[in-house]
Amino acid sequence: MTDVRKYQSLQNGEWGGLFQRPRALDSDSPEVHETTELVTRLGFDRFILILRFVLPVAGPIQIGLSNWRSDWYERYWAKGYLYLDPVVARMLVSYRPFDWNELGPLSPKQADFFADARRHGLVDGFGGAARFGSDQVGFFSVSSPQGCSTEMKEQAMARMFLHTARLFERLRQEMLAHYCASPIVLTARQREALQLTLRGVSRRDASRTMRCSESNFVRHQEAARRKLGETTNYDAVRKAVAMNLIRPYDRLTDDAASP
């Protein structure tokens, strides 16, 4: 069984903003160890991965994996380097990995940023972005405390791109299991009320279909919303579909229509 406890501290949508600090997975997590081993085999020593997921129910979630030194990690976010980092700027427009030496002329502030990075052991490296559909992406940056050959970086880029894609899908499946596993049980009447709501049936026609009064139909809707933790019918229906509690084209069963 997949261990999804590492996601329990993530709040739904809390880290959805692209330019917000991501919630970092534990530095002892298997994913960090696995990536550190790969980076080391490729001849580098430090990395950061930022993965952005858009999940049903949970919404956008952004997590970070890194073996950066803690002092540099904290300094990077505290000083707002994300907004200055030319590697990040390139990632937002490039669909392929790139050598840091390709970044071109730097502004004075960007040059100061790179000088600070070098003082913390990030001398040379490469970055890239792997996109996985609308608003879902994996950013990676890998560095060395010394200069690296172009050939060495090019070979490492392909491996890191593939690793990021595989890691993204693995974590996405784990988070889907965590966020979309449903402990919620809806009654047959509550499911039918949501299905009729989903189909855009009027309250009057829905009550006729369910063979109940309009007020009882509304009560079934309200009970379903409470169980799902939502305040609107739209959100309740969206969540019920995402959690596979109802399916849009299910036939309305006889037991659902019974009193």
Sine and cosine of phi, psi and omega as CSV:
sin_phi,cos_phi,sin_psi,cos_psi,sin_omega,cos_omega
0.00,0.00,0.67,-0.74,-0.02,-1.00
-0.93,0.36,0.72,-0.69,0.05,-1.00
-1.00,0.08,0.94,-0.35,-0.03,-1.00
-0.94,-0.33,0.26,0.97,-0.03,-1.00
-0.89,0.46,-0.44,0.90,-0.04,-1.00
-0.91,0.41,-0.25,0.97,0.00,-1.00
-0.99,-0.13,-0.06,1.00,-0.14,-0.99
-0.93,0.37,-0.36,0.93,0.00,-1.00
-1.00,0.03,-0.09,1.00,0.03,-1.00
-0.99,0.15,0.80,-0.60,0.05,-1.00
-1.00,0.00,0.59,-0.81,-0.04,-1.00
-0.83,0.56,0.87,-0.49,0.06,-1.00
0.96,0.26,-0.02,1.00,-0.13,-0.99
-0.88,0.48,-0.62,0.78,-0.08,-1.00
-0.93,-0.36,0.61,0.79,-0.09,-1.00
-0.98,0.21,-0.38,0.92,-0.07,-1.00
-0.95,0.30,0.75,-0.66,-0.06,-1.00
-0.87,0.49,-0.57,0.82,-0.05,-1.00
-0.97,-0.23,0.54,0.84,0.16,-0.99
-0.95,-0.32,0.46,-0.89,0.05,-1.00
-0.90,0.44,0.79,-0.61,-0.01,-1.00
-0.97,0.23,0.44,-0.90,0.14,-0.99
-0.96,0.29,0.85,-0.53,-0.08,-1.00
-1.00,0.10,0.71,-0.70,0.17,-0.99
-0.93,0.36,0.43,-0.90,0.00,-1.00
-0.80,0.60,0.70,-0.72,-0.01,-1.00
-0.90,0.44,-0.28,0.96,0.06,-1.00
-1.00,-0.07,0.12,0.99,-0.03,-1.00
-0.92,0.39,0.46,-0.89,0.02,-1.00
-0.84,0.54,-0.57,0.83,-0.03,-1.00
-0.91,0.41,-0.64,0.77,0.03,-1.00
-0.93,0.38,-0.69,0.72,0.03,-1.00
-0.88,0.47,-0.69,0.72,-0.03,-1.00
-0.89,0.46,-0.69,0.72,-0.01,-1.00
-0.94,0.34,-0.61,0.79,0.04,-1.00
-0.88,0.48,-0.67,0.74,0.02,-1.00
-0.89,0.46,-0.67,0.74,0.02,-1.00
-0.90,0.44,-0.74,0.67,-0.02,-1.00
-0.86,0.51,-0.65,0.76,0.01,-1.00
-0.90,0.43,-0.69,0.73,0.03,-1.00
-0.88,0.48,-0.50,0.87,-0.02,-1.00
-0.99,0.14,-0.09,1.00,0.06,-1.00
0.99,-0.11,0.26,0.96,0.02,-1.00
-0.89,-0.45,-0.01,-1.00,-0.02,-1.00
-0.72,-0.69,-0.44,0.90,-0.07,-1.00
-0.82,-0.57,0.50,-0.87,0.04,-1.00
-0.47,-0.88,0.35,-0.94,0.25,-0.97
-0.64,-0.77,0.69,-0.72,0.08,-1.00
-0.84,-0.54,0.76,-0.64,0.12,-0.99
-0.87,-0.50,0.87,-0.49,-0.07,-1.00
-0.91,-0.42,0.79,-0.61,0.00,-1.00
-0.92,-0.40,0.84,-0.54,-0.01,-1.00
-0.90,-0.43,0.53,-0.85,0.18,-0.98
-0.84,-0.54,0.94,-0.35,-0.14,-0.99
-0.92,-0.40,0.55,-0.83,0.16,-0.99
-0.88,0.47,0.57,-0.82,-0.03,-1.00
0.97,0.25,-0.85,0.52,-0.09,-1.00
-0.97,0.24,-0.50,0.87,-0.06,-1.00
0.99,0.15,-0.39,-0.92,-0.04,-1.00
-0.97,0.24,0.73,-0.68,0.03,-1.00
-0.70,-0.71,0.69,-0.72,-0.02,-1.00
-0.82,-0.57,0.80,-0.60,0.00,-1.00
-0.79,-0.61,0.41,-0.91,0.00,-1.00
-0.84,-0.54,0.60,-0.80,0.12,-0.99
-0.80,-0.60,0.75,-0.66,-0.04,-1.00
-0.34,-0.94,0.48,-0.88,0.19,-0.98
-0.89,-0.45,0.37,0.93,0.12,-0.99
-0.83,0.56,0.50,-0.87,0.16,-0.99
-0.86,0.51,0.62,-0.78,-0.10,-1.00
-0.87,0.50,-0.59,0.81,-0.02,-1.00
-0.92,0.40,-0.62,0.79,0.03,-1.00
-0.95,0.30,-0.63,0.78,0.02,-1.00
-0.85,0.52,-0.75,0.66,0.00,-1.00
-0.92,0.40,-0.64,0.77,-0.01,-1.00
-0.90,0.43,-0.65,0.76,-0.03,-1.00
-0.84,0.54,-0.72,0.69,-0.04,-1.00
-0.98,0.18,-0.61,0.79,-0.04,-1.00
-0.90,0.43,-0.59,0.80,-0.04,-1.00
-1.00,-0.02,0.08,1.00,0.03,-1.00
0.91,0.42,0.54,0.84,-0.03,-1.00
-0.91,0.42,-0.35,0.94,0.01,-1.00
-0.83,0.55,-0.57,0.82,-0.03,-1.00
-0.98,0.21,-0.36,0.93,-0.01,-1.00
-0.99,-0.12,-0.43,0.90,-0.17,-0.98
-0.86,0.51,0.92,-0.39,0.01,-1.00
-0.92,0.38,-0.37,0.93,0.07,-1.00
-0.91,0.41,-0.70,0.71,0.03,-1.00
-0.90,0.44,-0.69,0.72,0.01,-1.00
-0.85,0.53,-0.64,0.77,0.02,-1.00
-0.93,0.36,-0.63,0.78,0.01,-1.00
-0.85,0.52,-0.57,0.82,-0.07,-1.00
-0.95,0.32,-0.28,0.96,-0.03,-1.00
-0.86,-0.52,-0.16,0.99,-0.08,-1.00
-0.96,-0.29,0.66,-0.75,0.05,-1.00
-0.97,-0.22,0.24,0.97,0.02,-1.00
-0.66,-0.75,0.44,-0.90,0.07,-1.00
-0.89,0.46,0.42,-0.91,-0.07,-1.00
-0.55,-0.83,0.48,-0.88,0.07,-1.00
-0.98,0.21,0.67,-0.75,0.06,-1.00
-0.83,0.55,-0.48,0.88,-0.02,-1.00
-0.94,0.35,-0.18,0.98,0.02,-1.00
-1.00,0.07,-0.03,1.00,-0.17,-0.99
-0.95,0.31,-0.29,0.96,0.09,-1.00
0.99,0.17,-0.27,-0.96,-0.04,-1.00
-0.90,0.43,0.65,-0.76,-0.02,-1.00
-0.95,-0.31,0.52,-0.85,0.14,-0.99
-0.94,0.33,0.29,-0.96,0.04,-1.00
-0.83,0.56,-0.64,0.76,0.00,-1.00
-0.93,0.36,-0.61,0.79,0.05,-1.00
-0.92,0.39,-0.62,0.79,0.06,-1.00
-0.89,0.45,-0.65,0.76,0.05,-1.00
-0.90,0.44,-0.62,0.78,0.04,-1.00
-0.87,0.49,-0.74,0.67,-0.02,-1.00
-0.91,0.42,-0.58,0.81,0.04,-1.00
-0.90,0.45,-0.66,0.75,0.04,-1.00
-0.90,0.43,-0.67,0.74,0.02,-1.00
-0.87,0.49,-0.67,0.74,0.01,-1.00
-0.89,0.45,-0.60,0.80,0.05,-1.00
-0.90,0.44,-0.39,0.92,0.02,-1.00
-0.98,-0.19,0.25,0.97,0.14,-0.99
1.00,-0.07,0.13,0.99,0.03,-1.00
-0.97,-0.25,1.00,0.07,-0.15,-0.99
-1.00,-0.06,-0.71,0.70,-0.06,-1.00
-0.59,-0.81,0.37,-0.93,0.01,-1.00
0.16,-0.99,-0.35,-0.94,-0.02,-1.00
-0.49,-0.87,0.26,-0.97,0.02,-1.00
-0.59,-0.81,0.05,-1.00,0.02,-1.00
0.02,-1.00,0.20,-0.98,0.02,-1.00
-0.73,-0.69,0.73,-0.68,0.10,-1.00
-0.92,-0.39,0.88,-0.47,-0.05,-1.00
-0.99,-0.15,0.64,-0.76,-0.11,-0.99
-0.80,-0.60,0.66,0.75,-0.03,-1.00
0.96,-0.27,-0.07,-1.00,-0.11,-0.99
-0.86,0.52,0.88,-0.47,0.12,-0.99
0.90,0.43,0.29,0.96,0.06,-1.00
-0.87,-0.49,0.78,-0.63,-0.16,-0.99
-0.39,-0.92,0.43,-0.90,0.16,-0.99
-0.84,-0.55,0.87,-0.49,0.06,-1.00
-0.99,-0.17,0.69,-0.72,0.08,-1.00
-0.70,-0.72,0.57,-0.82,0.08,-1.00
-0.66,-0.75,0.79,-0.62,-0.07,-1.00
-0.82,-0.57,0.69,-0.73,-0.11,-0.99
-0.69,-0.72,0.25,-0.97,0.02,-1.00
-0.71,-0.70,0.49,-0.87,0.04,-1.00
-0.98,0.19,0.08,1.00,-0.01,-1.00
-0.56,-0.83,0.19,-0.98,0.02,-1.00
-0.92,0.40,0.55,-0.84,-0.03,-1.00
-0.80,-0.60,0.48,-0.88,0.02,-1.00
-0.96,0.28,0.42,-0.91,0.05,-1.00
-0.88,0.48,-0.66,0.75,0.00,-1.00
-0.88,0.48,-0.69,0.73,0.01,-1.00
-0.88,0.48,-0.68,0.74,0.00,-1.00
-0.93,0.37,-0.65,0.76,-0.01,-1.00
-0.89,0.46,-0.65,0.76,0.04,-1.00
-0.91,0.41,-0.63,0.78,-0.02,-1.00
-0.95,0.32,-0.53,0.85,-0.03,-1.00
-0.85,0.53,-0.74,0.67,-0.04,-1.00
-0.89,0.46,-0.67,0.75,0.01,-1.00
-0.91,0.42,-0.65,0.76,-0.04,-1.00
-0.94,0.33,-0.59,0.81,0.05,-1.00
-0.88,0.47,-0.74,0.68,0.00,-1.00
-0.90,0.43,-0.66,0.75,0.02,-1.00
-0.88,0.47,-0.68,0.74,0.00,-1.00
-0.89,0.46,-0.68,0.74,0.00,-1.00
-0.89,0.45,-0.70,0.72,0.00,-1.00
-0.92,0.39,-0.66,0.75,-0.01,-1.00
-0.91,0.40,-0.65,0.76,0.03,-1.00
-0.84,0.54,-0.75,0.66,-0.05,-1.00
-0.92,0.39,-0.62,0.78,0.01,-1.00
-0.90,0.44,-0.72,0.70,0.00,-1.00
-0.93,0.36,-0.56,0.83,0.04,-1.00
-0.88,0.47,-0.68,0.73,0.02,-1.00
-0.91,0.42,-0.63,0.78,0.04,-1.00
-0.90,0.44,-0.69,0.72,-0.02,-1.00
-0.94,0.35,-0.57,0.82,0.10,-0.99
-0.87,0.49,-0.66,0.75,0.03,-1.00
-0.89,0.45,-0.60,0.80,-0.04,-1.00
-0.96,0.27,-0.74,0.67,-0.12,-0.99
-0.99,0.11,-0.46,0.89,-0.13,-0.99
-0.97,-0.26,-0.06,1.00,0.13,-0.99
-0.94,0.35,0.84,-0.55,-0.18,-0.98
-0.97,-0.22,0.87,-0.49,0.17,-0.99
-1.00,0.02,0.06,1.00,-0.10,-1.00
-1.00,0.05,0.72,-0.69,0.04,-1.00
-0.87,-0.49,0.88,-0.47,0.08,-1.00
-0.99,-0.16,0.60,-0.80,0.09,-1.00
-0.95,0.31,0.26,-0.97,0.02,-1.00
-0.86,0.52,-0.63,0.78,-0.01,-1.00
-0.93,0.37,-0.62,0.78,0.03,-1.00
-0.92,0.38,-0.64,0.77,0.05,-1.00
-0.89,0.46,-0.69,0.73,-0.02,-1.00
-0.91,0.41,-0.64,0.77,0.03,-1.00
-0.87,0.50,-0.66,0.75,0.02,-1.00
-0.94,0.35,-0.62,0.79,0.02,-1.00
-0.90,0.44,-0.66,0.75,0.04,-1.00
-0.92,0.39,-0.60,0.80,0.07,-1.00
-0.90,0.44,-0.69,0.73,0.02,-1.00
-0.86,0.50,-0.61,0.79,-0.05,-1.00
-0.99,0.16,-0.03,1.00,0.04,-1.00
0.97,0.25,0.38,0.93,0.01,-1.00
-0.96,0.29,0.67,-0.75,0.01,-1.00
-0.91,0.41,0.37,-0.93,0.01,-1.00
-0.85,0.53,-0.65,0.76,-0.02,-1.00
-0.89,0.45,-0.76,0.64,-0.03,-1.00
-0.93,0.37,-0.57,0.82,0.02,-1.00
-0.90,0.44,-0.66,0.75,0.01,-1.00
-0.91,0.42,-0.57,0.82,0.05,-1.00
-0.92,0.39,-0.68,0.73,0.02,-1.00
-0.87,0.50,-0.65,0.76,-0.03,-1.00
-1.00,0.07,-0.05,1.00,0.02,-1.00
0.84,0.55,0.75,0.66,0.03,-1.00
-0.57,-0.82,0.11,-0.99,0.04,-1.00
-0.97,0.26,0.31,-0.95,0.04,-1.00
-0.88,0.47,-0.60,0.80,0.00,-1.00
-0.91,0.41,-0.60,0.80,0.06,-1.00
-0.93,0.37,-0.61,0.79,0.06,-1.00
-0.86,0.50,-0.69,0.72,0.02,-1.00
-0.88,0.47,-0.63,0.78,0.01,-1.00
-0.90,0.44,-0.63,0.78,0.06,-1.00
-0.90,0.44,-0.66,0.75,0.07,-1.00
-0.86,0.51,-0.74,0.67,-0.04,-1.00
-0.89,0.46,-0.65,0.76,0.01,-1.00
-0.90,0.44,-0.66,0.75,0.03,-1.00
-0.90,0.43,-0.67,0.75,0.01,-1.00
-0.88,0.48,-0.68,0.73,-0.01,-1.00
-0.88,0.47,-0.72,0.70,-0.01,-1.00
-0.88,0.47,-0.58,0.81,-0.03,-1.00
-1.00,0.09,-0.15,0.99,0.02,-1.00
0.96,0.29,0.48,0.88,-0.02,-1.00
-0.89,-0.45,0.35,-0.94,-0.04,-1.00
-0.95,-0.31,-0.21,0.98,0.02,-1.00
-0.82,-0.57,0.44,-0.90,0.04,-1.00
-0.90,0.44,-0.61,0.80,0.01,-1.00
-0.85,0.52,-0.76,0.65,-0.03,-1.00
-0.92,0.38,-0.58,0.81,0.02,-1.00
-0.90,0.43,-0.69,0.72,0.01,-1.00
-0.91,0.42,-0.71,0.71,0.00,-1.00
-0.86,0.51,-0.69,0.72,-0.03,-1.00
-0.93,0.36,-0.65,0.76,-0.01,-1.00
-0.89,0.46,-0.63,0.78,0.04,-1.00
-0.92,0.38,-0.70,0.71,-0.01,-1.00
-0.88,0.47,-0.56,0.83,-0.03,-1.00
-1.00,-0.03,0.12,0.99,0.06,-1.00
0.89,0.45,0.45,0.89,0.07,-1.00
-0.99,0.17,-0.50,0.87,0.14,-0.99
-0.71,-0.71,0.41,-0.91,0.08,-1.00
-0.84,-0.55,0.68,-0.74,-0.15,-0.99
-0.81,0.59,-0.56,0.83,-0.13,-0.99
-0.93,-0.37,0.33,0.94,0.09,-1.00
-0.89,0.47,0.63,-0.77,0.11,-0.99
-0.96,0.27,0.65,-0.76,0.05,-1.00
-0.96,0.28,0.86,-0.51,-0.14,-0.99
-1.00,0.09,0.32,-0.95,-0.01,-1.00
-0.90,0.43,-0.60,0.80,-0.04,-1.00
-0.93,0.36,-0.45,0.89,0.05,-1.00
-0.95,0.31,-0.45,0.89,-0.03,-1.00
-1.00,0.03,-0.12,0.99,-0.02,-1.00
-0.98,0.22,0.45,-0.89,-0.01,-1.00
-0.91,0.41,0.00,0.00,0.00,0.00
